[in-house]
Amino acid sequence: MSKQARGSRQPELFPRSKRATIPVTANHQLVELADSVDWTELEIRADKVRAGKLKNAAGRPPQMRVLLGAMLLRATRYMPYRVLEDQIRYYAPARYLCGLTETEWSPDHNTLHDFIELMGEEGGRLINEYVVEWAVEEKLADPKLMVADTTAQEAAIPYPNEMGLMAGFLSSVVTASKKAGAALKEFVAKAAKNLQAAKEKVREYRLFAKQKSKQQKDRMTAKMVTLVEKIQAQLGQALTSAALGKARLTKYGKVAAAKVERLNDAMKKLIPQIRYWLRTGWVASGKIVSVHIPELYSVVRGKVGKKVEFGLSWGIRRLRGGFLLATLAKGTRDLVDAKFAVSAVDEHIALFGKPPQSYAYDRGGWSDENIAAIKQRGVKDVGLAPRGKAAWRVGGKMKEKLVSERAQVEGGIGTIKHNKYGFNRPAARSARMMGASGQLAVLGFNLNKMVRELAKRREVVLVG
């Protein structure tokens, strides 16, 4: 029996065209967004961020309108950069959003990633502030009433136990060193014996740790620390030699060498922390939870089933109407409830020029000092939930309104943590990109809400 040819057994008379012709639906959500946004204002804000980060203005100017459209698309629908490239290239509403319906060109995934990385957390925040100010102008948000809360942005990292951190460090160093020049390749060869011994200890720990006591596991960890210190000593010598030949490295070689240096610096801080834990049984202050992103930290939440989250802290403000504003913590102590309860009002004043008339926060921010400070800033109704037997500073209908509004901020936080927006566990390999992902998630939430509310006002049924 002869082999059947691939494809249809009844070929078409004329070859099918590869150039699709399809109209863009006027009531598509992305079309409504493209027609409503003030692109000139977005370009002004993006240029401000770009000018502050570039060394000079040399080179070809970017396709700002296209890249901003791509940024908004990824904010409203979280997706990997290669999928984003495909969406812009082949999906008609996405091309319309990016202003590409009159051309066949579209940006590649590297260009899209580099632009969003350039904008960073600051660019996402500036554009999100524009959307919230736009909502206030449209009477969809009311800055006279604000509620606030803090939350954690989890990082996409494994649980940070000591043995896992050291194993991850060694495997990453070996992989990067093989691409980072002769000196580091030589280090891998010289340290092969110690690396193999460390590999065997990690395997033994992972296979048999459950059967051993805590004292036995601690001894295994201590032996692993000693091995890692020996390997680090060899790595330090290799990095000193590699510094002399750094100018001869290619682009990817320089990236790999820089990665090895960052990993080594992180492990220099982590080893004493592990020693402290083995000696005292207490976790060291500022404990590193990821050698790849050492800026991450543990956030104690006290939730059922998840007492600690590993990532970054954020402050979330919600205006009446449901629109959100986000603030990224600069450090572990920057956005604790006791501080953010007051600083949220300061940020509100900085954006809108005056304080809210009514303000609510949970009991984590309650104190007589905080209430006095918030009153001093001009807030009339301070609805900080009291602790213990303390009394509310507001009553009647105002108390009920603030309690209701305060409960709704949790819904907004839960929504941005949905996979649709990518706030939690984003595919980011640096704290900088985690910050950008967090702001984009809030921006996407606000943009989708804005488009829906505007369409509802005009009695337009959205599709897409």
Backbone hydrogen bonds, N-H to C=O, Kabsch-Sander energy under -0.5 kcal/mol:
donor,donor_aa,acceptor,acceptor_aa,energy
20,A,18,K,-0.8
22,I,20,A,-0.5
25,T,23,P,-0.5
28,H,25,T,-1.5
29,Q,463,V,-2.6
32,E,28,H,-2.7
33,L,29,Q,-2.0
34,A,30,L,-2.4
35,D,31,V,-2.2
36,S,32,E,-1.0
36,S,33,L,-0.6
37,V,33,L,-2.0
39,W,37,V,-1.2
42,L,38,D,-1.8
43,E,39,W,-2.5
44,I,40,T,-2.0
45,R,41,E,-2.1
46,A,42,L,-2.6
47,D,43,E,-2.7
48,K,44,I,-1.6
49,V,45,R,-1.7
50,R,46,A,-2.7
51,A,47,D,-2.8
52,G,48,K,-1.2
53,K,49,V,-0.6
53,K,50,R,-1.2
54,L,50,R,-1.9
64,M,62,P,-1.9
67,L,63,Q,-2.6
68,L,64,M,-2.6
69,G,65,R,-1.8
70,A,66,V,-2.2
71,M,67,L,-2.1
72,L,68,L,-2.4
73,L,69,G,-2.2
74,R,70,A,-2.4
75,A,71,M,-1.6
76,T,72,L,-2.3
77,R,73,L,-1.7
78,Y,420,K,-2.8
84,L,80,P,-2.4
85,E,81,Y,-2.3
86,D,82,R,-1.9
87,Q,83,V,-2.6
88,I,84,L,-2.2
89,R,85,E,-1.9
90,Y,86,D,-2.5
91,Y,87,Q,-2.3
92,A,90,Y,-0.7
95,R,91,Y,-2.1
96,Y,92,A,-2.2
97,L,93,P,-2.3
98,C,94,A,-1.8
99,G,96,Y,-1.2
100,L,95,R,-3.2
103,T,100,L,-1.3
112,L,108,D,-1.9
113,H,109,H,-2.4
114,D,110,N,-2.6
115,F,111,T,-2.0
116,I,112,L,-2.2
117,E,113,H,-2.5
118,L,114,D,-2.2
119,M,115,F,-2.6
120,G,116,I,-2.4
123,G,119,M,-2.7
124,G,120,G,-1.9
125,R,121,E,-2.2
126,L,122,E,-2.3
127,I,123,G,-2.2
128,N,124,G,-2.2
129,E,125,R,-2.3
130,Y,126,L,-1.6
131,V,127,I,-1.8
132,V,128,N,-2.2
133,E,129,E,-2.6
134,W,130,Y,-2.4
135,A,131,V,-2.2
136,V,132,V,-2.0
137,E,133,E,-2.1
138,E,134,W,-1.9
139,K,136,V,-1.4
140,L,135,A,-2.8
141,A,135,A,-1.1
142,D,320,R,-2.7
145,L,142,D,-1.3
146,M,358,S,-2.2
147,V,318,R,-2.2
148,A,360,A,-1.5
149,D,316,I,-2.1
151,T,314,W,-2.4
153,Q,312,L,-3.3
154,E,152,A,-0.7
155,A,310,F,-2.7
156,A,426,P,-0.5
157,I,155,A,-2.0
161,N,159,Y,-1.9
165,L,161,N,-2.3
166,M,162,E,-2.1
167,A,163,M,-2.4
168,G,164,G,-2.6
169,F,165,L,-2.0
170,L,166,M,-2.2
171,S,167,A,-2.3
172,S,168,G,-2.1
173,V,169,F,-2.4
174,V,170,L,-2.4
175,T,171,S,-2.0
176,A,172,S,-2.5
177,S,173,V,-2.6
178,K,174,V,-1.4
179,K,176,A,-1.5
180,A,177,S,-1.2
185,K,181,G,-1.8
186,E,182,A,-2.5
187,F,183,A,-1.5
188,V,184,L,-1.8
189,A,185,K,-1.5
190,K,186,E,-2.6
191,A,187,F,-2.6
192,A,189,A,-0.9
195,L,191,A,-2.8
196,Q,192,A,-2.3
197,A,193,K,-2.1
198,A,194,N,-2.3
199,K,195,L,-2.2
200,E,196,Q,-2.0
201,K,197,A,-1.8
202,V,198,A,-2.3
203,R,199,K,-2.1
204,E,200,E,-2.5
205,Y,201,K,-2.4
206,R,202,V,-2.5
207,L,203,R,-1.9
208,F,204,E,-2.5
209,A,205,Y,-1.9
211,Q,208,F,-1.0
212,K,209,A,-1.5
217,K,213,S,-2.3
218,D,214,K,-2.5
219,R,215,Q,-1.9
220,M,216,Q,-2.0
221,T,217,K,-2.3
222,A,218,D,-2.6
223,K,219,R,-2.2
224,M,220,M,-1.9
225,V,221,T,-2.3
226,T,222,A,-2.0
227,L,223,K,-1.9
228,V,224,M,-2.6
229,E,225,V,-2.3
230,K,226,T,-1.8
231,I,227,L,-2.3
232,Q,228,V,-2.6
233,A,229,E,-2.0
234,Q,230,K,-1.8
235,L,231,I,-2.4
236,G,232,Q,-2.8
237,Q,233,A,-1.6
238,A,234,Q,-1.9
239,L,235,L,-2.6
240,T,236,G,-1.7
241,S,237,Q,-1.9
242,A,238,A,-2.7
243,A,239,L,-1.6
244,L,240,T,-0.6
244,L,241,S,-0.9
245,G,241,S,-0.7
245,G,242,A,-0.6
246,K,243,A,-0.7
248,R,245,G,-1.2
249,L,246,K,-1.5
254,K,250,T,-2.4
255,V,251,K,-1.8
256,A,252,Y,-2.2
257,A,253,G,-2.5
258,A,254,K,-2.4
259,K,255,V,-1.9
260,V,256,A,-2.1
261,E,257,A,-2.0
262,R,258,A,-2.3
263,L,259,K,-2.6
264,N,260,V,-2.4
265,D,261,E,-2.3
266,A,262,R,-2.3
267,M,263,L,-2.3
268,K,264,N,-1.9
269,K,265,D,-1.1
270,L,266,A,-1.8
271,I,267,M,-2.5
273,Q,269,K,-0.9
274,I,270,L,-2.3
275,R,271,I,-2.4
276,Y,272,P,-2.3
277,W,273,Q,-1.9
278,L,274,I,-2.4
279,R,275,R,-2.0
280,T,276,Y,-2.6
281,G,277,W,-2.2
287,K,284,A,-1.2
296,L,293,I,-1.9
297,Y,311,G,-1.9
299,V,309,E,-3.7
300,V,298,S,-0.6
301,R,299,V,-0.6
301,R,307,K,-2.7
302,G,307,K,-2.0
303,K,306,K,-1.1
306,K,303,K,-1.1
309,E,299,V,-2.5
311,G,297,Y,-2.5
311,G,309,E,-0.6
312,L,153,Q,-1.9
314,W,151,T,-2.8
315,G,327,T,-2.9
316,I,149,D,-3.4
317,R,325,L,-2.9
318,R,147,V,-3.0
319,L,323,F,-2.4
320,R,142,D,-1.3
320,R,145,L,-1.7
322,G,319,L,-2.5
325,L,317,R,-2.3
327,T,315,G,-2.4
329,A,313,S,-2.6
334,D,331,G,-1.0
335,L,331,G,-0.5
336,V,333,R,-0.6
339,K,336,V,-1.0
340,F,336,V,-2.8
341,A,337,D,-2.0
342,V,339,K,-1.2
343,S,339,K,-2.4
344,A,340,F,-2.3
345,V,342,V,-0.8
346,D,342,V,-1.5
347,E,343,S,-2.4
348,H,344,A,-1.8
349,I,345,V,-2.3
350,A,346,D,-2.2
351,L,347,E,-1.7
352,F,348,H,-2.7
353,G,349,I,-2.2
357,Q,144,K,-1.1
358,S,144,K,-2.6
359,Y,381,D,-2.5
360,A,146,M,-1.8
361,Y,383,G,-1.3
365,G,362,D,-1.8
366,W,363,R,-1.2
371,I,367,S,-2.3
372,A,368,D,-2.2
373,A,369,E,-2.4
374,I,370,N,-2.6
375,K,371,I,-2.4
376,Q,372,A,-2.3
377,R,373,A,-1.0
378,G,375,K,-1.7
379,V,374,I,-1.6
380,K,357,Q,-0.8
381,D,357,Q,-2.8
382,V,380,K,-0.7
383,G,359,Y,-3.9
383,G,381,D,-0.8
385,A,361,Y,-2.4
385,A,383,G,-0.5
390,A,387,R,-2.1
398,M,395,G,-0.9
399,K,395,G,-0.8
400,E,396,G,-1.7
401,K,397,K,-2.5
402,L,398,M,-2.5
403,V,399,K,-2.5
404,S,400,E,-2.2
405,E,401,K,-2.6
406,R,402,L,-2.7
407,A,403,V,-1.8
408,Q,404,S,-1.2
409,V,405,E,-0.8
409,V,406,R,-0.7
410,E,406,R,-0.5
410,E,407,A,-0.8
411,G,407,A,-0.6
412,G,408,Q,-1.6
413,I,409,V,-2.2
414,G,410,E,-2.5
415,T,411,G,-1.9
416,I,412,G,-2.0
417,K,413,I,-1.2
418,H,415,T,-1.7
421,Y,418,H,-1.7
422,G,418,H,-1.7
423,F,416,I,-1.4
423,F,418,H,-0.5
425,R,154,E,-2.5
428,A,426,P,-2.3
434,M,430,S,-1.7
435,G,431,A,-2.2
436,A,432,R,-2.0
437,S,433,M,-2.5
438,G,434,M,-2.2
439,Q,435,G,-2.1
440,L,436,A,-2.4
441,A,437,S,-2.0
442,V,438,G,-1.7
443,L,439,Q,-2.7
444,G,440,L,-2.9
445,F,441,A,-2.1
446,N,442,V,-2.3
447,L,443,L,-2.7
448,N,444,G,-2.4
449,K,445,F,-1.9
450,M,446,N,-2.7
451,V,447,L,-2.5
452,R,448,N,-2.1
453,E,449,K,-2.4
454,L,450,M,-2.4
455,A,451,V,-2.3
456,K,452,R,-2.4
457,R,453,E,-1.9
458,R,454,L,-1.4
459,E,456,K,-0.9
460,V,455,A,-3.0
462,L,460,V,-0.7
463,V,27,N,-1.7
